[in-house]
Amino acid sequence: MAKRRAVRPPDGANRNERVWAVVAAIPTGRVATYKQIAALADCPGPTGARQVGYALAALADGTRIPWHRVVNSRGRVSPRGASDVSGRQQSLLGAEGVEFGLDGAIDLARYEWRP
């Protein structure tokens, strides 16, 4: 059984740090939705998922935070500015054993992280 990591963001952390702390806790081979991360990182309201996207976009190149494990609520990789990022995200998830259906979606019932 995989060891569970704490999901509680650091006290006094700004939005990006809260989001990054939660995303860092997603285990290999699992995914979480933007909305799920927003709830765990205390990014309330209708813009919470978007705030998660902004925080992930602010990550430095070469980061160790597993940004690729965050998908949209339909289990799909969300399009980004650079066209190659979506393919890279799918490749990284595939290397972790996450499978995509013929429609390009991940089965959230099977792969969604439940802290």
C-alpha positions as CSV (number, residue, x, y, z in Angstrom):
1,M,0.0,0.0,0.0
2,A,1.3,3.4,-0.9
3,K,2.2,5.7,1.9
4,R,-0.1,8.7,2.1
5,R,1.5,12.2,2.2
6,A,0.0,15.1,4.1
7,V,-2.2,17.3,1.9
8,R,-2.4,20.2,4.2
9,P,-0.8,23.2,2.6
10,P,1.8,25.2,4.7
11,D,0.4,27.8,7.1
12,G,0.6,31.3,5.7
13,A,1.3,30.1,2.2
14,N,0.1,32.1,-0.8
15,R,-2.2,30.6,-3.4
16,N,0.5,29.2,-5.6
17,E,2.3,27.6,-2.7
18,R,-1.0,26.1,-1.4
19,V,-1.7,24.6,-4.9
20,W,1.8,23.3,-5.3
21,A,1.8,21.6,-1.9
22,V,-1.4,19.8,-2.8
23,V,-0.3,18.8,-6.3
24,A,3.0,17.5,-4.8
25,A,1.0,15.1,-2.7
26,I,-0.7,13.4,-5.7
27,P,0.9,9.9,-6.0
28,T,2.4,8.4,-9.1
29,G,-0.3,6.8,-11.3
30,R,-3.1,8.9,-10.0
31,V,-4.7,12.1,-11.2
32,A,-6.7,14.9,-9.6
33,T,-9.0,17.5,-11.1
34,Y,-8.5,21.2,-11.0
35,K,-11.7,21.5,-8.9
36,Q,-10.4,18.9,-6.4
37,I,-7.1,20.7,-6.1
38,A,-9.0,24.0,-5.6
39,A,-11.0,22.6,-2.7
40,L,-7.9,21.1,-1.0
41,A,-5.8,24.3,-1.5
42,D,-8.5,26.6,-0.3
43,C,-9.2,28.4,-3.6
44,P,-12.9,28.9,-3.1
45,G,-15.6,30.0,-5.4
46,P,-16.4,29.6,-9.1
47,T,-12.9,30.6,-10.1
48,G,-11.1,28.1,-7.9
49,A,-10.2,25.7,-10.7
50,R,-9.0,28.5,-12.9
51,Q,-6.8,29.7,-10.0
52,V,-5.2,26.3,-9.9
53,G,-4.5,26.6,-13.6
54,Y,-2.8,29.9,-13.0
55,A,-0.7,28.5,-10.2
56,L,0.4,25.5,-12.3
57,A,1.2,27.9,-15.2
58,A,3.5,29.8,-12.8
59,L,5.7,26.7,-12.2
60,A,9.3,27.0,-13.3
61,D,10.5,24.7,-16.2
62,G,12.1,21.6,-14.8
63,T,10.0,21.6,-11.6
64,R,9.6,18.5,-9.6
65,I,6.0,19.2,-8.8
66,P,3.9,16.7,-10.8
67,W,1.7,19.2,-12.7
68,H,0.9,16.6,-15.3
69,R,-1.3,14.7,-12.8
70,V,-3.9,17.5,-12.8
71,V,-6.7,17.1,-15.4
72,N,-10.1,18.6,-16.0
73,S,-13.4,17.3,-14.5
74,R,-14.0,15.1,-17.6
75,G,-10.7,13.3,-17.1
76,R,-9.1,15.0,-20.0
77,V,-5.9,16.9,-20.5
78,S,-6.8,20.6,-20.9
79,P,-5.5,22.4,-23.9
80,R,-2.7,24.9,-23.1
81,G,-0.9,27.7,-25.0
82,A,1.9,25.6,-26.3
83,S,0.5,22.8,-28.4
84,D,3.2,20.2,-27.4
85,V,2.3,20.4,-23.7
86,S,-0.8,18.3,-23.9
87,G,1.1,15.5,-25.7
88,R,3.8,15.7,-23.1
89,Q,1.3,15.5,-20.3
90,Q,-0.3,12.4,-21.9
91,S,3.1,10.8,-22.3
92,L,4.1,11.5,-18.7
93,L,0.8,10.0,-17.4
94,G,1.1,7.0,-19.7
95,A,4.6,6.4,-18.3
96,E,3.1,6.2,-14.9
97,G,0.5,3.6,-16.0
98,V,-2.5,5.9,-16.5
99,E,-4.5,4.8,-19.4
100,F,-6.5,7.0,-21.8
101,G,-9.7,5.7,-23.4
102,L,-10.4,5.8,-27.1
103,D,-12.1,9.2,-26.5
104,G,-8.9,10.6,-24.9
105,A,-10.4,10.6,-21.4
106,I,-9.0,9.0,-18.2
107,D,-11.3,6.8,-16.2
108,L,-11.6,9.0,-13.0
109,A,-13.3,6.2,-11.1
110,R,-10.1,4.2,-11.6
111,Y,-7.3,6.8,-11.5
112,E,-8.6,9.7,-9.4
113,W,-6.7,10.4,-6.3
114,R,-8.7,10.3,-3.1
115,P,-6.6,11.8,-0.2
